[in-house]
């Protein structure tokens, strides 16, 4: 599918065929596509928890307002991010570059993030959002339907997936075969309100 067509046709779908299963190779292809999403300093904050255990998915559904897509979609991915990735041997994010480049970039990463907790969190969420959108567009391009989700108890989800203390849950992404079409798009704001030149009006 053309990139612009994938962007245009991607919709948040909530009704899925619970009998349909993605092939493992196809899921790997989609996750590898998501891993091409950009991250600041190439830190690769995102962690993708692919929930396959039906019992665990049932427990996650309970803390997600009983939304059926949590269990019915072929794939449930809990998109998480490592807020401490910046200090975990940062030179490794430049493996393959000259040694002096690795050392220089590790220093820049340390100087940028050290003592800036809000920046650390903001960067993880930006990375997670970019990765989730990339995952959904890749799935759309392959003919699947998706839904990004934040309607759940974040603390409860963290406990259920054994989230490390220095990580955050960003969102769920579900992927599968829809059993209902998306509703027509409505409520698009005018370009003049959302696309600005140079600055906001006074």
PASEBA-1860 file (N, C-alpha, C; in nm, 3 decimals):
! residues 202
1> XXXXXXXX> 0.084/-0.119/0.000/0.000/0.000/0.000/0.088/0.124/0.000 ~ 0.049/0.224/-0.075/0.117/0.352/-0.077/0.116/0.416/0.062 ~ 0.223/0.485/0.098/0.234/0.545/0.231/0.118/0.640/0.259 ~ 0.086/0.726/0.163/-0.022/0.820/0.185/-0.157/0.749/0.198 ~ -0.173/0.639/0.128/-0.296/0.561/0.140/-0.306/0.498/0.279 ~ -0.195/0.450/0.331/-0.194/0.393/0.467/-0.230/0.500/0.569 ~ -0.175/0.619/0.553/-0.207/0.728/0.645/-0.355/0.763/0.637 ~ -0.407/0.769/0.515/-0.547/0.809/0.495/-0.644/0.704/0.547
9> XXXXXXXX> -0.611/0.577/0.531/-0.706/0.470/0.564/-0.691/0.415/0.705 ~ -0.581/0.447/0.773/-0.567/0.398/0.910/-0.675/0.459/0.998 ~ -0.748/0.373/1.066/-0.854/0.418/1.157/-0.846/0.337/1.286 ~ -0.898/0.392/1.394/-0.903/0.320/1.521/-1.023/0.225/1.518 ~ -0.996/0.096/1.511/-1.100/-0.006/1.502/-1.110/-0.079/1.635 ~ -1.233/-0.100/1.681/-1.253/-0.160/1.813/-1.319/-0.298/1.809 ~ -1.362/-0.345/1.693/-1.429/-0.475/1.683/-1.345/-0.567/1.595 ~ -1.301/-0.681/1.651/-1.208/-0.771/1.582/-1.259/-0.914/1.580
17> XXXXXXXX> -1.214/-0.988/1.480/-1.242/-1.131/1.469/-1.152/-1.205/1.567 ~ -1.207/-1.262/1.673/-1.123/-1.328/1.774/-1.061/-1.459/1.726 ~ -1.106/-1.510/1.612/-1.050/-1.636/1.561/-0.930/-1.613/1.469 ~ -0.909/-1.488/1.427/-0.800/-1.462/1.332/-0.668/-1.447/1.407 ~ -0.563/-1.506/1.352/-0.431/-1.497/1.413/-0.327/-1.453/1.310 ~ -0.249/-1.355/1.346/-0.137/-1.314/1.262/-0.029/-1.421/1.266 ~ 0.035/-1.446/1.153/0.151/-1.535/1.151/0.265/-1.469/1.229 ~ 0.345/-1.549/1.295/0.455/-1.498/1.376/0.553/-1.417/1.290
25> XXXXXXXX> 0.580/-1.464/1.169/0.673/-1.392/1.081/0.617/-1.254/1.045 ~ 0.486/-1.247/1.027/0.423/-1.119/0.994/0.432/-1.022/1.111 ~ 0.409/-1.072/1.231/0.421/-0.989/1.350/0.564/-0.937/1.364 ~ 0.661/-1.024/1.340/0.802/-0.982/1.347/0.830/-0.871/1.247 ~ 0.776/-0.883/1.127/0.794/-0.779/1.025/0.739/-0.646/1.074 ~ 0.622/-0.648/1.135/0.561/-0.524/1.183/0.643/-0.462/1.297 ~ 0.689/-0.546/1.389/0.767/-0.494/1.501/0.901/-0.439/1.455 ~ 0.961/-0.502/1.356/1.086/-0.450/1.302/1.063/-0.316/1.232
33> XXXXXXXX> 0.948/-0.301/1.168/0.915/-0.171/1.109/0.905/-0.064/1.218 ~ 0.838/-0.099/1.330/0.824/-0.004/1.440/0.960/0.038/1.494 ~ 1.054/-0.053/1.492/1.187/-0.023/1.544/1.264/0.076/1.458 ~ 1.214/0.105/1.339/1.275/0.207/1.255/1.228/0.348/1.289 ~ 1.132/0.360/1.380/1.086/0.492/1.422/1.203/0.566/1.489 ~ 1.208/0.698/1.473/1.319/0.773/1.532/1.311/0.781/1.684 ~ 1.427/0.796/1.747/1.435/0.824/1.890/1.552/0.918/1.913 ~ 1.538/1.006/2.010/1.642/1.105/2.037/1.775/1.035/2.067
41> XXXXXXXX> 1.881/1.083/2.005/2.016/1.027/2.024/2.022/0.877/1.993 ~ 1.926/0.826/1.920/1.920/0.682/1.888/1.914/0.596/2.014 ~ 1.854/0.648/2.119/1.850/0.577/2.248/1.758/0.455/2.244 ~ 1.661/0.455/2.153/1.572/0.340/2.136/1.501/0.305/2.268 ~ 1.431/0.405/2.321/1.363/0.390/2.450/1.259/0.280/2.452 ~ 1.196/0.252/2.338/1.074/0.170/2.337/1.100/0.024/2.367 ~ 1.006/-0.035/2.441/1.002/-0.178/2.465/0.861/-0.224/2.428 ~ 0.854/-0.332/2.353/0.726/-0.380/2.300/0.690/-0.511/2.371
49> XXXXXXXX> 0.594/-0.506/2.460/0.551/-0.625/2.531/0.435/-0.687/2.452 ~ 0.463/-0.795/2.381/0.361/-0.864/2.301/0.295/-0.966/2.392 ~ 0.169/-0.943/2.425/0.099/-1.027/2.523/0.032/-1.142/2.449 ~ 0.083/-1.264/2.471/0.031/-1.383/2.404/-0.051/-1.473/2.496 ~ -0.026/-1.466/2.624/-0.094/-1.552/2.721/-0.242/-1.510/2.730 ~ -0.336/-1.598/2.692/-0.478/-1.561/2.696/-0.525/-1.520/2.835 ~ -0.472/-1.584/2.938/-0.513/-1.550/3.074/-0.467/-1.410/3.111 ~ -0.347/-1.374/3.070/-0.296/-1.240/3.098/-0.375/-1.136/3.020
57> XXXXXXXX> -0.408/-1.168/2.895/-0.489/-1.074/2.817/-0.626/-1.052/2.881 ~ -0.682/-1.158/2.938/-0.810/-1.145/3.008/-0.797/-1.054/3.129 ~ -0.686/-1.068/3.202/-0.662/-0.981/3.317/-0.643/-0.837/3.274 ~ -0.572/-0.816/3.163/-0.553/-0.680/3.112/-0.685/-0.620/3.067 ~ -0.772/-0.702/3.009/-0.903/-0.651/2.969/-0.982/-0.600/3.089 ~ -0.969/-0.669/3.201/-1.041/-0.628/3.321/-1.001/-0.488/3.368 ~ -0.873/-0.453/3.349/-0.826/-0.321/3.394/-0.827/-0.221/3.279 ~ -0.889/-0.258/3.167/-0.900/-0.169/3.051/-1.047/-0.147/3.017
65> XXXXXXXX> -1.127/-0.126/3.120/-1.269/-0.094/3.104/-1.343/-0.201/3.024 ~ -1.293/-0.325/3.032/-1.356/-0.439/2.964/-1.369/-0.416/2.812 ~ -1.272/-0.348/2.754/-1.275/-0.324/2.610/-1.241/-0.454/2.536 ~ -1.331/-0.495/2.449/-1.321/-0.627/2.386/-1.197/-0.644/2.300 ~ -1.148/-0.536/2.240/-1.033/-0.551/2.150/-0.907/-0.598/2.223 ~ -0.903/-0.582/2.354/-0.786/-0.627/2.430/-0.768/-0.778/2.416 ~ -0.878/-0.852/2.413/-0.870/-0.997/2.400/-0.903/-1.045/2.259 ~ -0.983/-0.970/2.184/-1.031/-1.019/2.054/-0.934/-0.994/1.939
73> XXXXXXXX> -0.857/-0.888/1.945/-0.762/-0.861/1.836/-0.655/-0.969/1.832 ~ -0.599/-0.991/1.716/-0.496/-1.094/1.702/-0.375/-1.066/1.789 ~ -0.339/-0.940/1.797/-0.215/-0.901/1.866/-0.244/-0.788/1.963 ~ -0.191/-0.800/2.083/-0.192/-0.691/2.181/-0.047/-0.657/2.213 ~ -0.009/-0.533/2.185/0.125/-0.486/2.217/0.113/-0.376/2.322 ~ 0.179/-0.395/2.435/0.189/-0.288/2.534/0.318/-0.212/2.502 ~ 0.301/-0.090/2.454/0.417/-0.008/2.417/0.466/0.063/2.542 ~ 0.587/0.030/2.581/0.649/0.086/2.701/0.774/0.164/2.661
81> XXXXXXXX> 0.831/0.234/2.757/0.954/0.307/2.728/1.042/0.311/2.853 ~ 1.171/0.305/2.830/1.271/0.304/2.937/1.318/0.447/2.961 ~ 1.273/0.506/3.071/1.311/0.644/3.101/1.458/0.657/3.136 ~ 1.522/0.548/3.174/1.663/0.553/3.213/1.756/0.504/3.102 ~ 1.702/0.488/2.982/1.785/0.438/2.872/1.907/0.526/2.847 ~ 1.893/0.655/2.875/2.002/0.749/2.848/2.129/0.719/2.926 ~ 2.116/0.650/3.041/2.235/0.626/3.123/2.278/0.480/3.126 ~ 2.221/0.397/3.041/2.253/0.255/3.039/2.352/0.227/2.926
89> XXXXXXXX> 2.479/0.250/2.956/2.587/0.229/2.859/2.555/0.298/2.726 ~ 2.540/0.431/2.727/2.493/0.502/2.608/2.584/0.489/2.487 ~ 2.709/0.456/2.506/2.798/0.440/2.389/2.749/0.330/2.296 ~ 2.674/0.232/2.351/2.627/0.121/2.269/2.528/0.164/2.162 ~ 2.466/0.280/2.181/2.372/0.328/2.080/2.442/0.374/1.953 ~ 2.574/0.374/1.957/2.653/0.413/1.840/2.755/0.306/1.804 ~ 2.723/0.180/1.840/2.809/0.069/1.799/2.828/0.073/1.648 ~ 2.952/0.055/1.608/2.983/0.060/1.465/3.044/0.193/1.425
97> XXXXXXXX> 3.021/0.296/1.505/3.085/0.427/1.480/3.226/0.423/1.540 ~ 3.313/0.513/1.497/3.447/0.520/1.558/3.438/0.539/1.709 ~ 3.538/0.488/1.779/3.539/0.493/1.926/3.523/0.634/1.979 ~ 3.590/0.730/1.914/3.581/0.868/1.962/3.440/0.925/1.944 ~ 3.371/0.882/1.840/3.232/0.926/1.820/3.143/0.868/1.928 ~ 3.163/0.739/1.960/3.085/0.676/2.066/3.102/0.751/2.198 ~ 3.226/0.785/2.231/3.254/0.855/2.357/3.193/0.995/2.355 ~ 3.204/1.064/2.242/3.148/1.198/2.231/2.996/1.197/2.248
105> XXXXXXXX> 2.930/1.103/2.180/2.784/1.097/2.188/2.737/1.056/2.327 ~ 2.810/0.964/2.391/2.773/0.924/2.527/2.780/1.043/2.621 ~ 2.881/1.127/2.604/2.893/1.248/2.686/2.781/1.346/2.660 ~ 2.744/1.363/2.536/2.635/1.453/2.501/2.503/1.406/2.560 ~ 2.481/1.274/2.554/2.359/1.217/2.610/2.354/1.243/2.760 ~ 2.463/1.216/2.828/2.468/1.238/2.973/2.440/1.384/3.006 ~ 2.507/1.475/2.936/2.491/1.617/2.966/2.349/1.666/2.939 ~ 2.285/1.610/2.839/2.151/1.655/2.803/2.046/1.608/2.902
113> XXXXXXXX> 2.057/1.484/2.950/1.951/1.426/3.033/1.975/1.438/3.183 ~ 2.099/1.447/3.227/2.131/1.444/3.369/2.055/1.553/3.446 ~ 1.977/1.511/3.545/1.906/1.605/3.629/1.782/1.665/3.565 ~ 1.743/1.618/3.448/1.627/1.675/3.377/1.518/1.567/3.366 ~ 1.454/1.539/3.479/1.358/1.429/3.484/1.241/1.448/3.388 ~ 1.193/1.571/3.374/1.081/1.594/3.284/1.120/1.568/3.140 ~ 1.241/1.608/3.105/1.290/1.582/2.969/1.303/1.431/2.946 ~ 1.353/1.360/3.046/1.365/1.215/3.033/1.229/1.152/3.004
121> XXXXXXXX> 1.126/1.195/3.077/0.993/1.138/3.054/0.936/1.183/2.919 ~ 0.953/1.310/2.889/0.899/1.361/2.762/0.959/1.287/2.643 ~ 1.089/1.262/2.648/1.154/1.194/2.536/1.103/1.051/2.521 ~ 1.080/0.983/2.632/1.030/0.845/2.622/0.891/0.845/2.558 ~ 0.808/0.942/2.596/0.673/0.946/2.540/0.673/0.985/2.393 ~ 0.762/1.076/2.354/0.773/1.109/2.212/0.816/0.987/2.133 ~ 0.915/0.916/2.183/0.963/0.796/2.114/0.853/0.691/2.104 ~ 0.777/0.673/2.213/0.671/0.573/2.214/0.562/0.609/2.115
129> XXXXXXXX> 0.527/0.737/2.108/0.425/0.780/2.013/0.468/0.759/1.869 ~ 0.592/0.793/1.838/0.644/0.772/1.703/0.646/0.623/1.668 ~ 0.687/0.540/1.763/0.694/0.396/1.739/0.556/0.337/1.720 ~ 0.460/0.378/1.803/0.324/0.325/1.793/0.261/0.362/1.659 ~ 0.280/0.486/1.616/0.225/0.526/1.488/0.290/0.449/1.373 ~ 0.421/0.430/1.382/0.490/0.353/1.279/0.437/0.210/1.273 ~ 0.415/0.150/1.391/0.360/0.014/1.398/0.222/0.010/1.333 ~ 0.138/0.106/1.363/0.003/0.106/1.308/0.003/0.129/1.157
137> XXXXXXXX> 0.088/0.218/1.109/0.093/0.241/0.964/0.149/0.119/0.892 ~ 0.247/0.052/0.950/0.300/-0.070/0.890/0.190/-0.176/0.882 ~ 0.113/-0.190/0.990/0.004/-0.289/0.991/-0.103/-0.252/0.888 ~ -0.136/-0.125/0.878/-0.234/-0.080/0.779/-0.186/-0.111/0.638 ~ -0.059/-0.084/0.614/-0.003/-0.110/0.481/-0.008/-0.257/0.443 ~ -0.009/-0.345/0.545/-0.016/-0.490/0.520/-0.160/-0.541/0.519 ~ -0.257/-0.451/0.535/-0.396/-0.491/0.525/-0.466/-0.523/0.655 ~ -0.405/-0.489/0.769/-0.465/-0.515/0.899/-0.530/-0.388/0.953
145> XXXXXXXX> -0.606/-0.406/1.059/-0.665/-0.292/1.128/-0.601/-0.281/1.266 ~ -0.604/-0.160/1.320/-0.535/-0.134/1.447/-0.617/-0.039/1.533 ~ -0.574/-0.029/1.659/-0.633/0.070/1.749/-0.530/0.106/1.856 ~ -0.499/0.236/1.870/-0.417/0.279/1.984/-0.508/0.296/2.105 ~ -0.460/0.258/2.221/-0.546/0.260/2.339/-0.474/0.320/2.460 ~ -0.548/0.406/2.531/-0.498/0.452/2.660/-0.606/0.443/2.768 ~ -0.715/0.375/2.737/-0.824/0.360/2.834/-0.800/0.241/2.925 ~ -0.708/0.256/3.019/-0.679/0.147/3.112/-0.612/0.203/3.236
153> XXXXXXXX> -0.604/0.121/3.339/-0.538/0.157/3.465/-0.387/0.130/3.447 ~ -0.311/0.236/3.435/-0.169/0.222/3.406/-0.094/0.148/3.516 ~ -0.124/0.177/3.640/-0.056/0.108/3.749/-0.087/-0.041/3.748 ~ -0.212/-0.075/3.725/-0.251/-0.216/3.722/-0.185/-0.288/3.606 ~ -0.179/-0.224/3.491/-0.111/-0.285/3.376/0.036/-0.307/3.408 ~ 0.100/-0.207/3.468/0.241/-0.221/3.503/0.266/-0.342/3.592 ~ 0.179/-0.362/3.689/0.194/-0.478/3.778/0.175/-0.609/3.703 ~ 0.077/-0.612/3.613/0.047/-0.735/3.540/0.160/-0.775/3.446
161> XXXXXXXX> 0.230/-0.678/3.389/0.338/-0.711/3.295/0.476/-0.703/3.361 ~ 0.478/-0.684/3.493/0.604/-0.678/3.566/0.693/-0.565/3.514 ~ 0.635/-0.446/3.498/0.707/-0.330/3.444/0.822/-0.290/3.534 ~ 0.944/-0.277/3.482/1.056/-0.230/3.564/1.028/-0.091/3.620 ~ 1.089/-0.059/3.732/1.059/0.066/3.803/1.097/0.189/3.724 ~ 1.193/0.177/3.631/1.238/0.293/3.555/1.175/0.299/3.415 ~ 1.070/0.221/3.395/0.998/0.222/3.267/0.858/0.281/3.287 ~ 0.798/0.323/3.176/0.659/0.369/3.178/0.581/0.296/3.070
169> XXXXXXXX> 0.453/0.279/3.095/0.361/0.229/2.991/0.310/0.351/2.915 ~ 0.322/0.348/2.783/0.275/0.459/2.701/0.135/0.435/2.649 ~ 0.110/0.317/2.591/-0.021/0.286/2.533/-0.026/0.140/2.494 ~ -0.144/0.094/2.459/-0.162/-0.034/2.392/-0.176/-0.006/2.242 ~ -0.134/-0.103/2.162/-0.171/-0.108/2.021/-0.223/-0.248/1.993 ~ -0.345/-0.257/1.940/-0.398/-0.387/1.900/-0.401/-0.394/1.748 ~ -0.383/-0.516/1.697/-0.376/-0.539/1.552/-0.457/-0.663/1.519 ~ -0.532/-0.659/1.411/-0.606/-0.778/1.371/-0.692/-0.754/1.250
177> XXXXXXXX> -0.798/-0.836/1.238/-0.896/-0.825/1.130/-1.026/-0.770/1.187 ~ -1.070/-0.659/1.133/-1.192/-0.594/1.182/-1.316/-0.674/1.145 ~ -1.417/-0.664/1.230/-1.548/-0.721/1.197/-1.649/-0.610/1.169 ~ -1.607/-0.487/1.184/-1.692/-0.372/1.152/-1.608/-0.267/1.082 ~ -1.671/-0.195/0.990/-1.602/-0.083/0.926/-1.594/0.035/1.022 ~ -1.495/0.119/0.999/-1.486/0.241/1.078/-1.601/0.334/1.042 ~ -1.644/0.413/1.137/-1.743/0.514/1.110/-1.682/0.623/1.021 ~ -1.763/0.697/0.948/-1.709/0.805/0.865/-1.631/0.905/0.948
185> XXXXXXXX> -1.528/0.961/0.890/-1.452/1.066/0.959/-1.540/1.190/0.973 ~ -1.538/1.249/1.089/-1.617/1.370/1.114/-1.534/1.469/1.195 ~ -1.579/1.592/1.199/-1.523/1.691/1.291/-1.386/1.744/1.256 ~ -1.341/1.727/1.131/-1.208/1.778/1.095/-1.207/1.930/1.104 ~ -1.115/1.984/1.181/-1.103/2.129/1.192/-1.048/2.187/1.062 ~ -1.076/2.312/1.033/-1.025/2.373/0.910/-0.873/2.388/0.914 ~ -0.809/2.374/0.798/-0.664/2.390/0.789/-0.619/2.521/0.852 ~ -0.696/2.627/0.831/-0.656/2.759/0.879/-0.641/2.763/1.030
193> XXXXXXXX> -0.709/2.672/1.100/-0.700/2.670/1.245/-0.581/2.589/1.296 ~ -0.535/2.493/1.218/-0.432/2.401/1.269/-0.298/2.412/1.195 ~ -0.296/2.473/1.079/-0.171/2.489/1.003/-0.137/2.638/1.001 ~ -0.031/2.672/1.069/0.006/2.813/1.087/0.139/2.843/1.018 ~ 0.161/2.968/0.987/0.287/3.011/0.926/0.361/3.100/1.024 ~ 0.481/3.062/1.056/0.576/3.138/1.139/0.540/3.145/1.288 ~ 0.420/3.186/1.321/0.386/3.201/1.464/0.234/3.206/1.480 ~ 0.190/3.191/1.604/0.048/3.206/1.632/0.010/3.354/1.618
201> XX> -0.114/3.381/1.580/-0.155/3.521/1.571/-0.158/3.588/1.708 ~ -0.137/3.717/1.707/-0.137/3.794/1.832/-0.277/3.806/1.888
END
